[in-house]
Amino acid sequence: MIEIKAISSSSKGNCYRVTDGKTPLLLECGITFKEMQRAFDFDMSFAGCLITHEHGDHCKALKDVLRLGIDCYMSHGTAKALGVENHHRINLVKARQTFRIGTWLIMPFDVQHDVSEPYGFLLANEDGDKLLFATDTYYIKYKFPGLTHIMVECNYAESILDANIENGSIHKSMRNRLIQSHFSLENVKTFLAANDLSKVQEIWLLHLSDTNSDEQLFKQEIAKQTGKVVYVPK
């Protein structure tokens, strides 16, 4: 059993809670500490926090989380970019090398984003559930057998982006950055088609762009393709 709670999922901030009923984890801490406290009813008893990369919308409250005594896990490149590589609560983890937090076995993997050393994470619990967490990447080169839960970025649609460029609401220089740093609807569909989804219970589409996305369209497209329950958190 995996329970997911999305607190924030956008360029303004990203923060999620996942638990298998035994070990609660924090995925990202990209909102203020006060916002986190309110969202979690002041229950901040997390066994650890996974950080994908150094952008503020994914780690804004990092210093507060560390101060609270919560171990944080990230790549060496991310820790160095944040200047926390020597902090005693920072755990430097390597891509494709598993580590354990409580009842979770976690494998980081490399993703593609315009930062130092970004990661996605594959989380497996003792009941055989597997959760994929991947955000801020334009491509995922791996396949993941036996997934039961998927949390994946779906930032923009190429058609919406191009229309916004055409009407002048977005400068054309933004296009290259987006397509080389964020997951489009089209690439998400390709990624899902390449993986065995037979055991998947739910799919979460994360980090939708404020201007280049369409929540209902994305939800309908992925649900139609996969036949799975699809959530789009705010």
For each residue, the residues with C-beta under 8 A, 3 or more apart:
1: 20 21 127 129
2: 18 19 20 125 129 131 148 149
3: 18 19 20 21
4: 16 17 18 131 149 151 202 204
5: 16 17 18
6: 9 15 16 204 206 231 233 234
7: 15 16 17 31 35 36 39 40
8: 12 13 14 15 30 31 35 233 234
9: 6 14 16 206 207 208 233 234
10: 13 14 57 207 208 210 234
11: 57 207 209 210
12: 8 31 57
13: 8 10 30 31 35 57 60
14: 8 9 10 28 30 31 57 58 135 206 207
15: 6 7 8 26 27 28 29 30 31 35 36 39
16: 4 5 6 7 9 26 27 28 133 151
17: 4 5 7 24 25 26 27 40 46
18: 2 3 4 5 24 25 27 123 131 133
19: 2 3 22 23 24 25
20: 1 2 3 23 103 104 125 126 127 129
21: 1 3
22: 19 102 103 125 126
23: 19 20 47 101 102 103 104 125
24: 17 18 19 45 46 47
25: 17 18 19 46 47 48 49 50 101 104 123
26: 15 16 17 29 46 48 49 50 65 70
27: 15 16 17 18 49 50 121 133 151
28: 14 15 16 49 50 51 52 58 59 135
29: 15 26 36 49 51 58 59 60 61 62 64 65
30: 8 13 14 15 55 56 57 58 59 60 61
31: 7 8 12 13 14 15 35 36 39 60 61
32: 35 36 60 61
33: 36 37 61 64 65
34: 37 38
35: 7 8 13 15 31 32 38 39
36: 7 15 29 31 32 33 39 40 44 61
37: 33 34 40 42 44
38: 34 35 41 42
39: 7 15 31 35 36
40: 7 17 36 37 43 44
41: 38
42: 37 38
43: 40
44: 36 37 40 68 70
45: 24
46: 17 24 25 26 49 70
47: 23 24 25 71 101 102 104
48: 25 26 70 71 72 73 91 101 102
49: 25 26 27 28 29 46 65 70 71 72 73
50: 25 26 27 28 72 73 74 106 121 133
51: 28 29 54 58 59 62 72 73 74 78
52: 28 58 74 78 111 118 119 120 121 133 135 136
53: 58 59 74 75 78 113 115 116 117 118 119 136
54: 51 58 59 78 81 82 115 116
55: 30 58 59 115 136
56: 30 59 60
57: 10 11 12 13 14 30 60
58: 14 28 29 30 51 52 53 54 55 135 136
59: 28 29 30 51 53 54 55 56 62 82
60: 13 29 30 31 32 56 57
61: 29 30 31 32 33 36 64 65
62: 29 51 59 65 66 72 82 84
63: 66 67
64: 29 33 61 67 68
65: 26 29 33 49 61 62 68 70 72
66: 62 63 69 70 72 84 87 89 90
67: 63 64
68: 44 64 65
69: 66 89
70: 26 44 46 48 49 65 66 89
71: 47 48 49 89 90 91 101
72: 48 49 50 51 62 65 66 89 90 91
73: 48 49 50 51 91 93 99 101 106 108
74: 50 51 52 53 78 79 82 90 91 92 93 119
75: 53 78 79 92 93 94 95 108 116 117 118 119
76: 79 80 85 92 94 117
77: 80 81 115 116 117
78: 51 52 53 54 74 75 81 82 115 116 117 118 119
79: 74 75 76 82 84 85 87 90 92
80: 76 77 83 85 116
81: 54 77 78 115 116
82: 54 59 62 74 78 79 85
83: 80
84: 62 66 79 87 90
85: 76 79 80 82 90 92
86: 90
87: 66 79 84 90
88:
89: 66 69 70 71 72
90: 66 71 72 74 79 84 85 86 87
91: 48 71 72 73 74 99
92: 74 75 76 79 85
93: 73 74 75 97 99 106 108 119
94: 75 76 97 108
95: 75 108 109 110 119
96: 107 108 109 110
97: 93 94 107 108
98: 105 106 107
99: 73 91 93 105 106
100: 104 105 106
101: 23 25 47 48 71 73 104 106
102: 22 23 47 48
103: 20 22 23 125 126
104: 20 23 25 47 100 101 123 124 125
105: 98 99 100 123 124 125
106: 50 73 93 98 99 100 101 121 122 123 124
107: 96 97 98 121 122 124
108: 73 75 93 94 95 96 97 119 120 121
109: 95 96 119 120 121 122 142
110: 95 96 117 118 119 120
111: 52 118 119 120 134 136 137 139 140
112: 118 137 138 139 180 181
113: 53 118 136 137 138 181 182
114: 177 180 181
115: 53 54 55 77 78 81 118 136
116: 53 54 75 77 78 80 81
117: 53 75 76 77 78 110
118: 52 53 75 78 110 111 112 113 115 136 137
119: 52 53 74 75 78 93 95 108 109 110 111
120: 52 108 109 110 111 132 133 134 135 137 140
121: 27 50 52 106 107 108 109 132 133 134
122: 106 107 109 130 131 132 133 144
123: 18 25 104 105 106 130 131 132 133
124: 104 105 106 107 128 129 130 131
125: 2 20 22 23 103 104 105 128 129
126: 20 22 103
127: 1 20
128: 124 125 146 148
129: 1 2 20 124 125 148 149
130: 122 123 124 144 146 147 148 149
131: 2 4 18 122 123 124 147 148 149 150 151
132: 120 121 122 123 144 147 149 150 151 152
133: 16 18 27 50 52 120 121 122 123 151 152
134: 111 120 121 137 140 151 152 153 183
135: 14 28 52 58 120 151 152 153 183 206 207
136: 52 53 55 58 111 113 115 118 153 181 182 183 207
137: 111 112 113 118 120 134 140 153 181 182 183
138: 112 113 179 180 181 182 183 184 187
139: 111 112 183 187
140: 111 120 134 137 183 191
141:
142: 109
143: 194 195 196
144: 122 130 132 147 195
145: 195 196
146: 128 130 196 199
147: 130 131 132 144 150 195 196 197 199 200
148: 2 128 129 130 131 199 200 201
149: 2 4 129 130 131 132 200 201 202 203 204
150: 131 132 147 192 200 202 203 204
151: 4 16 27 131 132 133 134 135 204 206
152: 132 133 134 135 183 188 191 203 204 205 206
153: 134 135 136 137 182 183 188 205 206 207
154: 183 184 185 188 205 206 207 208 213 218 222
155: 178 182 183 184 207 208 209 212 213
156: 160 161 178 182 184 185 208 209 212 213
157: 160 161 184 185 186 212 213 214 217 218
158: 161 162 179 184 185 186
159: 162 163
160: 156 157 163 164 212 213 214
161: 156 157 158 164 165 170 175 178 184 212
162: 158 159 165 166 175
163: 159 160 166 167
164: 160 161 167 169 170 211 212
165: 161 162 168 169 170 171 172 174 175
166: 162 163
167: 163 164
168: 165
169: 164 165 211
170: 161 164 165 174 175 211 212
171: 165 174
172: 165 175
173: 176 177
174: 165 170 171 177 178
175: 161 162 165 170 172 178 179
176: 173 179 180
177: 114 173 174 180 181
178: 155 156 161 174 175 181 182 184 212
179: 138 158 175 176 182 184
180: 112 114 138 176 177
181: 112 113 114 136 137 138 177 178
182: 113 136 137 138 153 155 156 178 179 207 209
183: 134 135 136 137 138 139 140 152 153 154 155 187 188 191 207
184: 138 154 155 156 157 158 161 178 179 187 188
185: 154 156 157 158 188 189 213 217 218 221
186: 157 158 189 190
187: 138 139 183 184 190 191
188: 152 153 154 183 184 185 191 192 205 222
189: 185 186 192 193 221 222 225
190: 186 187 193 194
191: 140 152 183 187 188 194 195
192: 150 188 189 195 197 203 222 225 226
193: 189 190 225
194: 143 190 191
195: 143 144 145 147 191 192
196: 143 145 146 147 199
197: 147 192 200 226 228
198:
199: 146 147 148 196
200: 147 148 149 150 197 203 226 228
201: 148 149 228 229
202: 4 149 150 228 229 230 231
203: 149 150 152 192 200 222 226 228 229 230 231
204: 4 6 149 150 151 152 230 231 232 233
205: 152 153 154 188 208 218 219 222 230 231 232
206: 6 9 14 135 151 152 153 154 233
207: 9 10 11 14 135 136 153 154 155 182 183
208: 9 10 154 155 156 205 213 215 218 232
209: 11 155 156 182 212 213
210: 10 11 213
211: 164 169 170
212: 155 156 157 160 161 164 170 178 209
213: 154 155 156 157 160 185 208 209 210 218
214: 157 160 217 218
215: 208 218 219 232
216: 219 220
217: 157 185 214 220 221
218: 154 157 185 205 208 213 214 215 221 222 232
219: 205 215 216 222 223 230 232
220: 216 217 223 224
221: 185 189 217 218 224 225
222: 154 188 189 192 203 205 218 219 225 226 228 230
223: 219 220 226 227 228 229 230
224: 220 221 227
225: 189 192 193 221 222
226: 192 197 200 203 222 223 230
227: 223 224
228: 197 200 201 202 203 222 223
229: 201 202 203 223
230: 202 203 204 205 219 222 223 226
231: 6 202 203 204 205
232: 204 205 208 215 218 219
233: 6 8 9 204 206
234: 6 8 9 10
